[in-house]
């Protein structure tokens, strides 16, 4: 739905109306001029999200720890304690951490195999 505001030349505003209102953000009479100026000053940039209270530190060193971390994050979203956008960020970072842990584990296993091969070769 388009904004109901008519410009001085008689044309209608082309912006979309806010849900539950007939007007766009800037023509909505329920929004103060101060809020509109603040939005213009930010230049449409969204404010960063932060949690009201910091989350407890989780010591994540192995893949099962990542699983527990994700379960905790899911439960916080479901309880309404965490914004979905923050949870998405944590999910993305968890994926990167899990890949790093997997690579670290593979490297460790490869080094052990290499060491065993070298020992067997040297003992012949």
Secondary structure, DSSP 8 states (H G I E B T S, - for coil): -B---B-TTS-B--SB--TTSSS-TTT-TTS-HHHHHHHHHHTT-------SS--------SHHHHHHHHHHHHHHHHTTSS-HHHHHHHHHHHHHHHHHHHHHHHHHHHHHHHHHHHHHHHT-
